[in-house]
Amino acid sequence: MSEKPVFVTQPHLPELDEFIPYLRSIWGSKTLTNGGPMHKQLEASLCEYLGVEHISLFSNGTLALVTALQALRVTGEVITTPYSFVATAHSLLWNGIKPVFVDIDPVTLNLDPAKIESAITPQTTAIMPVHCYGHPCDVEAIQRVADNYNLRVIYDAAHAFGVKDAGGSILRYGDLSILSFHATKVFNTFEGGAIICPDEKTKKRIDQLKNFGFVDEVTVVAPGINGKMSEVNAAFGLLQLQHIDAAINKRRMVDQTYRELLKDIVGIRCVDDAGEVRANYSYFPVLVESAYPLCRDELYAKLKESNIFARRYFYPLISEFPMYRGCASARTENLPMARKVSEKVLCLPIYPALEREELERVVRVIRQAGGL
Ligand SMILES: Cc1ncc(COP(=O)(O)O)c(C=O)c1O
């Protein structure tokens, strides 16, 4: 009989009994959405936990990205990374904006700031970098380019919940940052997302845009969307928040154990963090180098045969999907590093409930598949 399946992630769910009082409270208030008490409380609690001033909750991270671009009236061309989840670039197309792909840094796997300048044209209005795997971008170098050319910076921080550098939250950089609270993320509200706003005025504008553009009962100032988070999702977020430090701590232990178990396997290179003071261990990417006897896809298949479902995040590159591959910036020669990494990367299972025996099983398969 085959062994128990191990997926790349598994949501952290508190005991169901702990959630019932929250549901009772919603049943009592009879407010299900539109900025009810749970929504307000979660915004306040997240500001406190994350160390930010203003946050606007969304029904998912993609609508947060789409709305962030609208809030800043971004148009024309936006420089972004091909090495991300497809929603990053989709948010540009949904706004009629042309994505311009720039290659990644070989160490952080984030947008390479040294390559941004040569991609700027008179149509460029913004940069949309991604803190990939929750590892911070070179935020200062990116801001220098943005300042020189008067560009906006919107961070896709979908992976970066709780990540800090020496000065505090990584979410304070750029004009706006967005988070995803999707079920697969470190902090989840089943589905959900948020925009971190620098001031009250910007938050107000974003709150209007996520509510069809309503300012009051009879005034609509923009073709806004319905991006509101419901009370049930917000309530679940409040409960999750009570468990988040313990969950991140367990992820840290998984990360440490993998590094220890994998260290003598030649050709399997663990991706290091990018110098963050507080990491969130949202993913565990390894690069399958040529010194390992199998290529990445062969190892992926071997793990699958053993009921271990690693994922090839991020393969294919966004720039390889049909709606993007016609762009001049999507050419392979323009993105050599992203291409190379996307062919080698494999994200191993990581989540708080993973036990050491399961990690040993994953590493045993990697060792045996390579005949080691
Ligand atoms: C980098 C990145 N951006 C955006 C998103 C979109 O977030 P959501 O699924 O909450 O819409 C995701 C993940 O789902 C992501 O990984």
The ligand as an SDF file (V2000), in Angstrom:
LIG
                    3D

 16 16  0  0  0  0  0  0  0  0999 V2000
    2.8770   36.1360   -6.0060 C   0  0  0  0  0  0  0  0  0  0  0  0
    1.3880   36.0440   -5.9670 C   0  0  0  0  0  0  0  0  0  0  0  0
    0.6650   37.1070   -6.3680 N   0  0  0  0  0  0  0  0  0  0  0  0
   -0.6780   37.1000   -6.3350 C   0  0  0  0  0  0  0  0  0  0  0  0
   -1.3800   35.9970   -5.8950 C   0  0  0  0  0  0  0  0  0  0  0  0
   -2.8670   36.0310   -5.9630 C   0  0  0  0  0  0  0  0  0  0  0  0
   -3.4620   35.9380   -4.7210 O   0  0  0  0  0  0  0  0  0  0  0  0
   -4.9360   35.3280   -4.5460 P   0  0  0  0  0  0  0  0  0  0  0  0
   -4.8640   33.8650   -4.8080 O   0  0  0  0  0  0  0  0  0  0  0  0
   -5.2670   35.6410   -3.1250 O   0  0  0  0  0  0  0  0  0  0  0  0
   -5.8250   36.0310   -5.5120 O   0  0  0  0  0  0  0  0  0  0  0  0
   -0.6590   34.8590   -5.4690 C   0  0  0  0  0  0  0  0  0  0  0  0
   -1.2740   33.6230   -4.9710 C   0  0  0  0  0  0  0  0  0  0  0  0
   -2.2430   33.1290   -5.0080 O   0  0  0  0  0  0  0  0  0  0  0  0
    0.7440   34.8830   -5.5150 C   0  0  0  0  0  0  0  0  0  0  0  0
    1.4610   33.8030   -5.1630 O   0  0  0  0  0  0  0  0  0  0  0  0
  1  2  1  0
  2  3  1  0
  2 15  2  0
  3  4  2  0
  4  5  1  0
  5  6  1  0
  5 12  2  0
  6  7  1  0
  7  8  1  0
  8  9  2  0
  8 10  1  0
  8 11  1  0
 12 13  1  0
 12 15  1  0
 13 14  2  0
 15 16  1  0
M  END
$$$$
